């Protein structure tokens, strides 16, 4: 169970990355959660990975949805389709792990 009294794990303005440079290809993955609290936890779990997975052919950002508090968005940009596909697969796996780790247990 996630402790509500803990500090907010969502990325601060300082932790949020600036929009990545425009590249030839882009994908935006949006994930909606039951509560904004859950979205904060997922975004917080993903934030440290932003700089670690970037490579010369692709980059990514993670942020909360601007229209809805219960949404996490992952924007992936790449120079070519192979790098874009690899980025989508990597970030999809990271989101799945973050969801599993932050899931409330019975």
C-alpha positions as CSV (number, residue, x, y, z in Angstrom):
1,X,0.0,0.0,0.0
2,X,1.3,3.5,-0.8
3,X,1.7,5.8,2.1
4,X,-0.2,9.1,1.6
5,X,1.9,10.9,4.1
6,X,5.1,10.5,2.0
7,X,6.3,13.4,0.0
8,X,4.9,13.9,-3.4
9,X,7.0,11.8,-5.9
10,X,5.9,13.8,-8.9
11,X,8.6,15.5,-10.9
12,X,9.2,19.0,-9.8
13,X,9.6,21.8,-12.3
14,X,13.4,21.4,-12.0
15,X,13.1,17.6,-12.7
16,X,10.9,18.0,-15.7
17,X,12.9,18.0,-18.9
18,X,12.5,20.8,-21.4
19,X,10.8,19.6,-24.6
20,X,13.2,17.4,-26.5
21,X,14.6,18.7,-29.8
22,X,12.4,18.1,-32.8
23,X,13.4,15.1,-34.7
24,X,12.0,13.3,-37.8
25,X,9.7,11.0,-35.9
26,X,7.5,11.4,-32.8
27,X,5.2,9.3,-30.7
28,X,3.2,10.4,-27.6
29,X,2.0,7.7,-25.2
30,X,-0.8,8.8,-22.9
31,X,-1.8,6.8,-19.8
32,X,-4.9,7.6,-17.8
33,X,-5.2,6.4,-14.2
34,X,-8.1,6.1,-11.7
35,X,-6.8,9.0,-9.6
36,X,-4.4,11.9,-10.0
37,X,-2.4,10.5,-7.0
38,X,-1.7,7.3,-9.0
39,X,-0.7,9.4,-12.0
40,X,1.7,11.4,-9.7
41,X,3.3,8.2,-8.5
42,X,3.8,6.8,-12.0
43,X,5.2,10.1,-13.3
44,X,7.5,10.3,-10.3
45,X,8.7,6.7,-10.9
46,X,9.4,7.4,-14.6
47,X,11.1,10.8,-14.1
48,X,14.6,9.5,-13.2
49,X,14.7,7.4,-16.4
50,X,14.3,10.3,-18.8
51,X,18.0,11.1,-19.1
52,X,19.2,7.5,-18.7
53,X,17.5,6.1,-21.7
54,X,18.2,8.9,-24.1
55,X,20.7,8.1,-26.8
56,X,22.0,9.9,-29.9
57,X,19.1,8.7,-32.1
58,X,16.2,9.3,-29.7
59,X,15.0,11.1,-26.6
60,X,12.0,11.3,-24.4
61,X,10.1,13.4,-21.9
62,X,7.6,12.5,-19.2
63,X,5.0,14.9,-17.9
64,X,1.5,15.0,-16.5
65,X,-1.4,15.7,-18.8
66,X,-2.1,19.4,-19.2
67,X,-5.9,18.9,-19.5
68,X,-6.3,16.2,-16.9
69,X,-4.5,15.5,-13.6
70,X,-4.9,11.7,-14.0
71,X,-2.9,11.4,-17.2
72,X,0.8,10.7,-17.7
73,X,2.3,11.4,-21.1
74,X,5.6,10.1,-22.5
75,X,6.8,11.9,-25.6
76,X,9.4,10.0,-27.7
77,X,11.3,11.5,-30.6
78,X,13.7,9.8,-32.9
79,X,15.8,10.3,-35.9
80,X,14.5,7.1,-37.6
81,X,11.7,4.6,-37.2
82,X,13.9,1.8,-35.8
83,X,14.9,4.1,-32.9
84,X,11.3,5.3,-32.4
85,X,10.1,1.7,-32.2
86,X,12.8,0.9,-29.7
87,X,11.9,3.9,-27.6
88,X,8.2,3.1,-27.6
89,X,9.0,-0.5,-26.5
90,X,11.4,0.7,-23.8
91,X,9.0,3.3,-22.4
92,X,6.0,1.0,-22.5
93,X,8.0,-1.5,-20.4
94,X,9.0,1.1,-18.0
95,X,5.4,2.3,-17.6
96,X,4.3,-1.3,-17.0
97,X,6.9,-1.8,-14.3
98,X,6.0,1.5,-12.6
99,X,2.4,0.6,-12.6
100,X,3.2,-2.8,-11.1
101,X,5.5,-1.4,-8.4
102,X,3.1,1.4,-7.4
103,X,0.0,-0.8,-7.5
104,X,-1.8,-1.1,-4.2
105,X,-1.7,-4.6,-2.8
106,X,-4.6,-6.2,-1.0
